[in-house]
Amino acid sequence: MTKQFVTLQHLGALSAVALLGVSGTASAIEAEISGHVNRAIMAYEDGEDSQTAFVDNETSNSRMRFRGSGEIMQGVSAGVFGEWEIVSTNSSEVTIDTTSSDNSEFQINKRHLDAFVEGGFGKVSLGQGDGAANGIAEIDLSGTSLINYAGVTDIGGSIAFQEGGQPFTANGAVGQARIRDTYSQFDFESRFDRVRYDTPSVGPFDFAIATGTKSDDDDTTDAAVRYGATYANGAQIAAGLGYSARSRGGDTGTVETFGGSASLLLANGLNFTLLYTQREDDADLDADTVWGKVGYKVGHHAVTVDVGQTNDLLGGGAFDSESTVYGIGYTYMPVNWAEFYAGVKQHQLDVSLASVSDPDDINIATVGTRLKF
């Protein structure tokens, strides 16, 4: 998605508006300000060189937000939600050669600017916000989502594969192959201008649909169903299934994504998470991803091991490829506003092209913390 930049002055003005909502008259929407800072250290190597970077963890990057709502008639409320990310050196953008932001200023990017009305009929949202299915590929009850979740390219996604000391290009069939070019969880449409409708809950099920335009004026529609329940034995389950269609035009045509994820947390702390998604377009792309992890939560601690594989993303489906990731992650959460995490990932790439050797593995270690306010 094309990022939209605002200046510090803009953000200050918006914060002032939010503060007025907090301290203004009783007739105004009552708003609150919150957010978090998420900083980490990455150490990584591509089989040829190694590097260290101080980053903002893109898994849940540093941000601030305001939200508020008020009743406009009996049983019906209206509200607003705004959120901006404030990032210095994105963990998904560092490489062997680039380990800091392009300039000394923070990147301040708009994430959400939404208005909504809700009541017994459900919820209608209008503005820039999540599509109906966003996050469906990332459902996770393990407690380790900051360091070890389905979106593995959020940490190190721009690091490029090497082979024999040279950038790996699949024998010229593609440009320099980065992790993000070979692997994706294929989550659904996030943060675009749309109208979204969420139904009232139907037992443990929730349904949603959204339509709008994304970057480059691509017409985008998605829909999802979510399921969540806690059983008498203390076990919890969360699951979802989604579909999206985005019209890109040209040879690509319509990009369709389908799939979902599920996570089970047992009362004894043992947990399991599974993802399957697939993406196709009108050209050659026909890729899919399978990812899963097993973990254990006890007290303030959580640990998981994961493995995932994306098939045929590299080269847009022009040839066979398998991008595999293995990882382990640990999180310590002493209070509900502080998390400390550490993890290691290994990325492997196999390409089925004559006379093409597979590149070296990429290894990434990350340690960091997220503190909320």
C-alpha positions as a Markdown table, in Angstrom:
| # | Residue | x | y | z |
|---|---|---|---|---|
| 1 | Met | 0.0 | 0.0 | 0.0 |
| 2 | Thr | 1.3 | 3.5 | -0.9 |
| 3 | Lys | 2.1 | 5.3 | 2.4 |
| 4 | Gln | 0.7 | 8.7 | 3.0 |
| 5 | Phe | 2.9 | 11.1 | 4.9 |
| 6 | Val | 2.0 | 13.9 | 7.3 |
| 7 | Thr | 4.3 | 16.3 | 9.0 |
| 8 | Leu | 4.9 | 16.7 | 12.7 |
| 9 | Gln | 2.9 | 19.9 | 12.6 |
| 10 | His | -0.1 | 18.0 | 11.1 |
| 11 | Leu | 0.1 | 15.4 | 13.8 |
| 12 | Gly | 0.4 | 18.1 | 16.5 |
| 13 | Ala | -2.8 | 19.7 | 15.2 |
| 14 | Leu | -4.7 | 16.5 | 15.2 |
| 15 | Ser | -3.5 | 15.7 | 18.7 |
| 16 | Ala | -4.7 | 19.0 | 19.8 |
| 17 | Val | -8.1 | 18.3 | 18.3 |
| 18 | Ala | -8.2 | 15.0 | 20.2 |
| 19 | Leu | -7.3 | 16.7 | 23.4 |
| 20 | Leu | -10.1 | 19.2 | 22.9 |
| 21 | Gly | -12.4 | 16.2 | 22.6 |
| 22 | Val | -11.1 | 14.9 | 26.0 |
| 23 | Ser | -11.4 | 18.2 | 27.9 |
| 24 | Gly | -14.2 | 19.9 | 25.9 |
| 25 | Thr | -17.9 | 20.4 | 26.7 |
| 26 | Ala | -20.2 | 17.5 | 27.6 |
| 27 | Ser | -21.9 | 17.9 | 24.2 |
| 28 | Ala | -18.7 | 16.8 | 22.3 |
| 29 | Ile | -17.5 | 13.3 | 21.7 |
| 30 | Glu | -15.4 | 12.1 | 24.6 |
| 31 | Ala | -12.1 | 10.9 | 23.1 |
| 32 | Glu | -9.0 | 9.2 | 24.5 |
| 33 | Ile | -5.4 | 9.2 | 23.3 |
| 34 | Ser | -3.3 | 6.0 | 23.4 |
| 35 | Gly | -0.4 | 4.3 | 21.6 |
| 36 | His | 2.8 | 2.4 | 22.0 |
| 37 | Val | 6.5 | 2.4 | 21.2 |
| 38 | Asn | 8.0 | -0.8 | 19.8 |
| 39 | Arg | 11.8 | -0.8 | 19.4 |
| 40 | Ala | 14.2 | -3.7 | 18.6 |
| 41 | Ile | 17.7 | -4.7 | 17.7 |
| 42 | Met | 18.2 | -6.9 | 14.7 |
| 43 | Ala | 21.3 | -9.0 | 13.9 |
| 44 | Tyr | 21.3 | -10.7 | 10.6 |
| 45 | Glu | 23.4 | -12.4 | 7.9 |
| 46 | Asp | 22.9 | -13.5 | 4.3 |
| 47 | Gly | 25.6 | -16.1 | 4.0 |
| 48 | Glu | 28.1 | -13.5 | 2.8 |
| 49 | Asp | 27.9 | -10.5 | 5.1 |
| 50 | Ser | 26.4 | -9.7 | 8.5 |
| 51 | Gln | 24.8 | -6.6 | 9.9 |
| 52 | Thr | 23.2 | -5.1 | 13.0 |
| 53 | Ala | 20.3 | -2.5 | 13.0 |
| 54 | Phe | 18.3 | -0.6 | 15.5 |
| 55 | Val | 14.7 | -0.7 | 14.3 |
| 56 | Asp | 11.1 | 0.0 | 14.8 |
| 57 | Asn | 9.3 | -3.4 | 14.7 |
| 58 | Glu | 6.9 | -3.4 | 11.8 |
| 59 | Thr | 5.0 | -6.3 | 13.3 |
| 60 | Ser | 3.3 | -3.6 | 15.4 |
| 61 | Asn | 5.1 | -0.4 | 14.7 |
| 62 | Ser | 5.2 | 2.6 | 17.1 |
| 63 | Arg | 2.1 | 4.7 | 16.8 |
| 64 | Met | -0.4 | 7.0 | 18.5 |
| 65 | Arg | -4.1 | 7.1 | 18.1 |
| 66 | Phe | -7.3 | 8.8 | 19.3 |
| 67 | Arg | -10.8 | 7.4 | 19.5 |
| 68 | Gly | -14.1 | 8.4 | 20.8 |
| 69 | Ser | -17.8 | 7.9 | 20.5 |
| 70 | Gly | -21.1 | 9.3 | 21.8 |
| 71 | Glu | -24.8 | 8.4 | 21.7 |
| 72 | Ile | -26.7 | 10.2 | 19.0 |
| 73 | Met | -30.1 | 8.6 | 19.8 |
| 74 | Gln | -31.4 | 5.8 | 21.9 |
| 75 | Gly | -29.3 | 2.7 | 21.2 |
| 76 | Val | -27.3 | 4.3 | 18.4 |
| 77 | Ser | -23.7 | 5.7 | 18.8 |
| 78 | Ala | -21.4 | 7.5 | 16.4 |
| 79 | Gly | -17.6 | 7.8 | 16.8 |
| 80 | Val | -14.2 | 8.5 | 15.3 |
| 81 | Phe | -10.9 | 6.6 | 15.1 |
| 82 | Gly | -7.6 | 8.1 | 14.0 |
| 83 | Glu | -4.2 | 6.4 | 14.1 |
| 84 | Trp | -0.7 | 7.4 | 12.8 |
| 85 | Glu | 2.5 | 5.3 | 12.9 |
| 86 | Ile | 5.7 | 7.1 | 13.9 |
| 87 | Val | 8.6 | 5.1 | 12.6 |
| 88 | Ser | 12.4 | 5.5 | 12.7 |
| 89 | Thr | 14.1 | 2.7 | 10.7 |
| 90 | Asn | 11.5 | 0.2 | 9.7 |
| 91 | Ser | 12.4 | -3.5 | 10.5 |
| 92 | Ser | 11.0 | -4.6 | 7.2 |
| 93 | Glu | 13.1 | -2.2 | 5.2 |
| 94 | Val | 16.7 | -2.7 | 6.5 |
| 95 | Thr | 19.2 | -4.5 | 4.4 |
| 96 | Ile | 22.9 | -5.4 | 4.6 |
| 97 | Asp | 23.8 | -2.0 | 3.1 |
| 98 | Thr | 21.0 | 0.1 | 4.8 |
| 99 | Thr | 20.6 | 0.1 | 8.5 |
| 100 | Ser | 19.0 | 3.4 | 9.3 |
| 101 | Ser | 16.3 | 5.8 | 8.1 |
| 102 | Asp | 17.0 | 7.8 | 4.9 |
| 103 | Asn | 16.9 | 11.0 | 7.0 |
| 104 | Ser | 17.0 | 12.1 | 10.6 |
| 105 | Glu | 13.2 | 12.7 | 10.8 |
| 106 | Phe | 10.6 | 10.2 | 11.8 |
| 107 | Gln | 8.3 | 8.8 | 9.1 |
| 108 | Ile | 4.8 | 9.7 | 10.1 |
| 109 | Asn | 2.3 | 7.7 | 8.1 |
| 110 | Lys | -1.5 | 7.7 | 8.2 |
| 111 | Arg | -3.0 | 4.4 | 9.2 |
| 112 | His | -6.6 | 5.1 | 10.1 |
| 113 | Leu | -9.0 | 8.0 | 9.8 |
| 114 | Asp | -12.5 | 6.6 | 10.2 |
| 115 | Ala | -16.0 | 7.6 | 11.2 |
| 116 | Phe | -18.6 | 5.0 | 12.3 |
| 117 | Val | -22.2 | 4.5 | 13.4 |
| 118 | Glu | -23.2 | 1.4 | 15.4 |
| 119 | Gly | -26.2 | 0.0 | 17.1 |
| 120 | Gly | -28.4 | -3.1 | 17.1 |
| 121 | Phe | -28.1 | -3.2 | 13.3 |
| 122 | Gly | -24.4 | -3.7 | 13.5 |
| 123 | Lys | -21.6 | -1.2 | 12.6 |
| 124 | Val | -21.1 | 0.9 | 9.5 |
| 125 | Ser | -17.6 | 2.5 | 9.0 |
| 126 | Leu | -16.6 | 5.1 | 6.5 |
| 127 | Gly | -13.1 | 6.3 | 5.8 |
| 128 | Gln | -9.6 | 4.9 | 5.7 |
| 129 | Gly | -9.5 | 1.7 | 7.7 |
| 130 | Asp | -9.2 | -2.0 | 7.6 |
| 131 | Gly | -11.0 | -4.0 | 5.0 |
| 132 | Ala | -13.5 | -6.6 | 6.2 |
| 133 | Ala | -10.9 | -9.5 | 6.1 |
| 134 | Asn | -7.8 | -7.7 | 7.2 |
| 135 | Gly | -6.1 | -9.8 | 9.9 |
| 136 | Ile | -7.9 | -13.0 | 9.0 |
| 137 | Ala | -4.5 | -14.6 | 8.0 |
| 138 | Glu | -3.0 | -13.5 | 11.3 |
| 139 | Ile | -5.3 | -14.8 | 14.1 |
| 140 | Asp | -3.1 | -15.8 | 17.0 |
| 141 | Leu | -3.7 | -16.7 | 20.7 |
| 142 | Ser | -0.1 | -17.8 | 21.4 |
| 143 | Gly | 1.1 | -14.6 | 23.1 |
| 144 | Thr | 4.1 | -14.3 | 20.8 |
| 145 | Ser | 2.7 | -12.4 | 17.9 |
| 146 | Leu | 5.2 | -9.5 | 18.3 |
| 147 | Ile | 8.1 | -11.8 | 17.4 |
| 148 | Asn | 6.7 | -14.9 | 15.9 |
| 149 | Tyr | 3.6 | -14.5 | 13.9 |
| 150 | Ala | 2.3 | -15.3 | 10.3 |
| 151 | Gly | 3.6 | -12.0 | 8.8 |
| 152 | Val | 7.3 | -13.0 | 9.0 |
| 153 | Thr | 8.5 | -10.5 | 6.4 |
| 154 | Asp | 7.7 | -7.6 | 8.8 |
| 155 | Ile | 11.1 | -8.4 | 10.3 |
| 156 | Gly | 13.8 | -8.4 | 7.6 |
| 157 | Gly | 11.6 | -8.6 | 4.5 |
| 158 | Ser | 13.9 | -6.4 | 2.4 |
| 159 | Ile | 17.1 | -8.5 | 3.1 |
| 160 | Ala | 18.2 | -10.0 | -0.2 |
| 161 | Phe | 19.3 | -13.6 | -0.9 |
| 162 | Gln | 22.9 | -14.1 | -2.1 |
| 163 | Glu | 24.5 | -16.9 | -4.0 |
| 164 | Gly | 28.2 | -17.3 | -4.4 |
| 165 | Gly | 28.7 | -13.8 | -3.0 |
| 166 | Gln | 26.4 | -12.2 | -5.6 |
| 167 | Pro | 22.8 | -11.0 | -5.4 |
| 168 | Phe | 20.5 | -13.9 | -6.3 |
| 169 | Thr | 18.4 | -13.1 | -9.4 |
| 170 | Ala | 17.1 | -16.6 | -10.4 |
| 171 | Asn | 19.4 | -16.4 | -13.5 |
| 172 | Gly | 18.0 | -13.1 | -14.5 |
| 173 | Ala | 14.4 | -14.3 | -14.5 |
| 174 | Val | 13.7 | -11.8 | -11.7 |
| 175 | Gly | 15.5 | -8.8 | -10.1 |
| 176 | Gln | 17.3 | -9.1 | -6.9 |
| 177 | Ala | 15.2 | -11.5 | -4.8 |
| 178 | Arg | 14.4 | -10.3 | -1.3 |
| 179 | Ile | 12.6 | -12.3 | 1.4 |
| 180 | Arg | 9.4 | -10.4 | 0.7 |
| 181 | Asp | 9.6 | -11.3 | -3.0 |
| 182 | Thr | 9.5 | -15.0 | -2.1 |
| 183 | Tyr | 7.3 | -15.3 | 0.9 |
| 184 | Ser | 4.0 | -13.8 | 2.1 |
| 185 | Gln | 1.2 | -14.7 | 4.5 |
| 186 | Phe | -1.2 | -13.2 | 1.9 |
| 187 | Asp | -3.2 | -11.3 | 4.4 |
| 188 | Phe | -6.2 | -9.4 | 3.1 |
| 189 | Glu | -6.7 | -5.7 | 2.3 |
| 190 | Ser | -5.6 | -3.3 | 5.0 |
| 191 | Arg | -6.2 | 0.5 | 5.5 |
| 192 | Phe | -7.9 | 1.7 | 2.3 |
| 193 | Asp | -10.7 | 4.2 | 1.6 |
| 194 | Arg | -13.8 | 2.1 | 2.0 |
| 195 | Val | -17.3 | 1.6 | 3.4 |
| 196 | Arg | -17.5 | -1.4 | 5.7 |
| 197 | Tyr | -20.4 | -3.2 | 7.4 |
| 198 | Asp | -20.1 | -5.5 | 10.3 |
| 199 | Thr | -23.2 | -7.5 | 11.3 |
| 200 | Pro | -24.3 | -8.0 | 14.9 |
| 201 | Ser | -22.8 | -11.2 | 16.3 |
| 202 | Val | -24.6 | -14.4 | 15.4 |
| 203 | Gly | -23.7 | -16.6 | 18.4 |
| 204 | Pro | -20.0 | -17.1 | 18.1 |
| 205 | Phe | -19.9 | -15.8 | 14.5 |
| 206 | Asp | -19.2 | -12.3 | 13.2 |
| 207 | Phe | -19.6 | -11.3 | 9.5 |
| 208 | Ala | -18.2 | -8.3 | 7.6 |
| 209 | Ile | -18.0 | -6.9 | 4.1 |
| 210 | Ala | -16.2 | -3.8 | 2.7 |
| 211 | Thr | -15.7 | -2.1 | -0.7 |
| 212 | Gly | -13.7 | 0.9 | -1.8 |
| 213 | Thr | -10.5 | 2.0 | -3.6 |
| 214 | Lys | -7.0 | 1.2 | -2.7 |
| 215 | Ser | -3.7 | 2.8 | -4.0 |
| 216 | Asp | -3.7 | 3.5 | -7.7 |
| 217 | Asp | -7.5 | 3.7 | -7.6 |
| 218 | Asp | -7.8 | -0.1 | -7.6 |
| 219 | Asp | -11.4 | -1.2 | -6.9 |
| 220 | Thr | -11.3 | -3.5 | -3.9 |
| 221 | Thr | -13.9 | -5.7 | -2.2 |
| 222 | Asp | -13.5 | -8.2 | 0.6 |
| 223 | Ala | -15.6 | -10.2 | 3.0 |
| 224 | Ala | -14.9 | -12.3 | 6.1 |
| 225 | Val | -16.4 | -14.5 | 8.8 |
| 226 | Arg | -14.9 | -14.8 | 12.2 |
| 227 | Tyr | -15.4 | -17.3 | 15.0 |
| 228 | Gly | -14.5 | -17.0 | 18.6 |
| 229 | Ala | -15.4 | -19.1 | 21.7 |
| 230 | Thr | -14.3 | -20.1 | 25.2 |
| 231 | Tyr | -15.3 | -23.6 | 26.2 |
| 232 | Ala | -16.3 | -25.0 | 29.7 |
| 233 | Asn | -12.9 | -26.7 | 30.0 |
| 234 | Gly | -11.1 | -23.3 | 29.6 |
| 235 | Ala | -10.0 | -23.8 | 26.1 |
| 236 | Gln | -10.2 | -20.8 | 23.7 |
| 237 | Ile | -10.5 | -20.9 | 19.9 |
| 238 | Ala | -10.4 | -18.1 | 17.4 |
| 239 | Ala | -10.7 | -18.6 | 13.6 |
| 240 | Gly | -11.6 | -16.7 | 10.4 |
| 241 | Leu | -12.1 | -17.2 | 6.7 |
| 242 | Gly | -11.8 | -14.4 | 4.2 |
| 243 | Tyr | -11.9 | -13.4 | 0.5 |
| 244 | Ser | -10.8 | -10.3 | -1.4 |
| 245 | Ala | -10.7 | -9.1 | -5.0 |
| 246 | Arg | -8.6 | -6.2 | -6.1 |
| 247 | Ser | -8.8 | -4.9 | -9.7 |
| 248 | Arg | -5.2 | -3.9 | -10.8 |
| 249 | Gly | -5.8 | -3.6 | -14.6 |
| 250 | Gly | -3.3 | -4.6 | -17.3 |
| 251 | Asp | -2.0 | -8.1 | -17.5 |
| 252 | Thr | -2.5 | -8.6 | -13.8 |
| 253 | Gly | -6.2 | -8.0 | -13.9 |
| 254 | Thr | -8.0 | -9.0 | -10.8 |
| 255 | Val | -6.0 | -10.2 | -7.8 |
| 256 | Glu | -8.0 | -12.7 | -5.7 |
| 257 | Thr | -7.0 | -13.8 | -2.2 |
| 258 | Phe | -8.7 | -16.6 | -0.2 |
| 259 | Gly | -8.0 | -18.4 | 3.0 |
| 260 | Gly | -7.9 | -18.0 | 6.7 |
| 261 | Ser | -6.3 | -19.0 | 10.0 |
| 262 | Ala | -7.2 | -20.6 | 13.3 |
| 263 | Ser | -5.6 | -20.6 | 16.8 |
| 264 | Leu | -6.4 | -22.9 | 19.7 |
| 265 | Leu | -5.3 | -22.1 | 23.3 |
| 266 | Leu | -5.8 | -24.9 | 25.8 |
| 267 | Ala | -6.4 | -24.3 | 29.5 |
| 268 | Asn | -2.9 | -25.8 | 30.3 |
| 269 | Gly | -1.2 | -23.2 | 28.1 |
| 270 | Leu | -0.4 | -25.4 | 25.1 |
| 271 | Asn | -1.5 | -23.7 | 21.9 |
| 272 | Phe | -1.6 | -24.3 | 18.2 |
| 273 | Thr | -1.9 | -21.9 | 15.3 |
| 274 | Leu | -2.4 | -22.7 | 11.6 |
| 275 | Leu | -2.7 | -20.6 | 8.4 |
| 276 | Tyr | -3.6 | -21.4 | 4.8 |
| 277 | Thr | -4.0 | -18.7 | 2.1 |
| 278 | Gln | -3.8 | -18.6 | -1.7 |
| 279 | Arg | -3.5 | -15.7 | -4.2 |
| 280 | Glu | -4.1 | -15.7 | -7.9 |
| 281 | Asp | -4.3 | -13.0 | -10.7 |
| 282 | Asp | -5.1 | -13.0 | -14.4 |
| 283 | Ala | -1.5 | -13.4 | -15.4 |
| 284 | Asp | 0.6 | -16.3 | -14.1 |
| 285 | Leu | 0.4 | -15.9 | -10.4 |
| 286 | Asp | -1.0 | -18.9 | -8.5 |
| 287 | Ala | 0.7 | -18.9 | -5.1 |
| 288 | Asp | -0.2 | -20.3 | -1.7 |
| 289 | Thr | 1.2 | -20.4 | 1.9 |
| 290 | Val | 0.9 | -22.9 | 4.7 |
| 291 | Trp | 2.2 | -21.8 | 8.1 |
| 292 | Gly | 1.8 | -23.2 | 11.6 |
| 293 | Lys | 3.3 | -23.0 | 15.1 |
| 294 | Val | 3.1 | -24.7 | 18.4 |
| 295 | Gly | 3.6 | -22.9 | 21.7 |
| 296 | Tyr | 3.2 | -22.8 | 25.4 |
| 297 | Lys | 2.0 | -20.0 | 27.8 |
| 298 | Val | 2.6 | -20.0 | 31.5 |
| 299 | Gly | 2.2 | -17.0 | 33.8 |
| 300 | His | 3.9 | -14.0 | 32.1 |
| 301 | His | 5.9 | -16.2 | 29.7 |
| 302 | Ala | 5.1 | -17.5 | 26.2 |
| 303 | Val | 7.3 | -19.4 | 23.7 |
| 304 | Thr | 6.5 | -20.8 | 20.2 |
| 305 | Val | 8.2 | -22.6 | 17.3 |
| 306 | Asp | 7.0 | -22.1 | 13.8 |
| 307 | Val | 7.5 | -23.3 | 10.2 |
| 308 | Gly | 5.9 | -21.9 | 7.0 |
| 309 | Gln | 6.2 | -22.2 | 3.2 |
| 310 | Thr | 5.1 | -20.0 | 0.3 |
| 311 | Asn | 5.0 | -21.7 | -3.1 |
| 312 | Asp | 5.4 | -20.0 | -6.4 |
| 313 | Leu | 5.4 | -16.3 | -5.4 |
| 314 | Leu | 8.9 | -15.5 | -6.8 |
| 315 | Gly | 8.7 | -14.5 | -10.5 |
| 316 | Gly | 4.9 | -14.1 | -10.4 |
| 317 | Gly | 4.4 | -17.8 | -11.0 |
| 318 | Ala | 6.6 | -18.0 | -14.1 |
| 319 | Phe | 8.6 | -20.9 | -12.5 |
| 320 | Asp | 8.3 | -23.0 | -9.4 |
| 321 | Ser | 9.8 | -21.7 | -6.1 |
| 322 | Glu | 9.5 | -22.7 | -2.4 |
| 323 | Ser | 10.3 | -20.1 | 0.3 |
| 324 | Thr | 10.5 | -21.7 | 3.7 |
| 325 | Val | 10.9 | -20.1 | 7.1 |
| 326 | Tyr | 11.7 | -21.7 | 10.5 |
| 327 | Gly | 11.6 | -19.8 | 13.8 |
| 328 | Ile | 11.4 | -19.7 | 17.5 |
| 329 | Gly | 10.1 | -16.8 | 19.6 |
| 330 | Tyr | 9.8 | -15.9 | 23.3 |
| 331 | Thr | 7.7 | -13.1 | 25.0 |
| 332 | Tyr | 7.7 | -11.9 | 28.6 |
| 333 | Met | 4.8 | -9.7 | 29.6 |
| 334 | Pro | 5.1 | -8.7 | 33.3 |
| 335 | Val | 2.2 | -6.2 | 33.1 |
| 336 | Asn | -0.4 | -5.6 | 30.4 |
| 337 | Trp | 1.4 | -2.5 | 29.1 |
| 338 | Ala | 4.9 | -3.9 | 28.7 |
| 339 | Glu | 6.2 | -6.8 | 26.5 |
| 340 | Phe | 9.8 | -8.0 | 26.0 |
| 341 | Tyr | 10.5 | -10.4 | 23.2 |
| 342 | Ala | 13.3 | -12.3 | 21.4 |
| 343 | Gly | 13.4 | -14.6 | 18.4 |
| 344 | Val | 15.4 | -16.2 | 15.6 |
| 345 | Lys | 14.3 | -16.9 | 12.0 |
| 346 | Gln | 15.9 | -18.8 | 9.2 |
| 347 | His | 14.8 | -18.3 | 5.6 |
| 348 | Gln | 15.5 | -20.8 | 2.8 |
| 349 | Leu | 14.7 | -20.5 | -0.9 |
| 350 | Asp | 14.5 | -23.3 | -3.5 |
| 351 | Val | 14.0 | -22.4 | -7.2 |
| 352 | Ser | 13.2 | -24.9 | -10.0 |
| 353 | Leu | 15.2 | -23.5 | -12.8 |
| 354 | Ala | 17.8 | -25.3 | -14.9 |
| 355 | Ser | 21.4 | -24.5 | -14.0 |
| 356 | Val | 20.3 | -22.2 | -11.1 |
| 357 | Ser | 21.8 | -23.0 | -7.7 |
| 358 | Asp | 19.7 | -22.2 | -4.6 |
| 359 | Pro | 20.9 | -19.1 | -2.7 |
| 360 | Asp | 22.4 | -19.1 | 0.8 |
| 361 | Asp | 20.1 | -19.1 | 3.8 |
| 362 | Ile | 19.3 | -15.8 | 5.6 |
| 363 | Asn | 19.4 | -15.8 | 9.4 |
| 364 | Ile | 17.8 | -13.1 | 11.6 |
| 365 | Ala | 17.9 | -12.6 | 15.4 |
| 366 | Thr | 15.7 | -9.9 | 17.0 |
| 367 | Val | 15.4 | -8.6 | 20.6 |
| 368 | Gly | 13.0 | -5.8 | 21.5 |
| 369 | Thr | 10.2 | -4.3 | 23.6 |
| 370 | Arg | 6.8 | -2.8 | 23.2 |
| 371 | Leu | 5.6 | -0.3 | 25.8 |
| 372 | Lys | 2.0 | 1.0 | 25.7 |
| 373 | Phe | 0.6 | 4.3 | 26.9 |
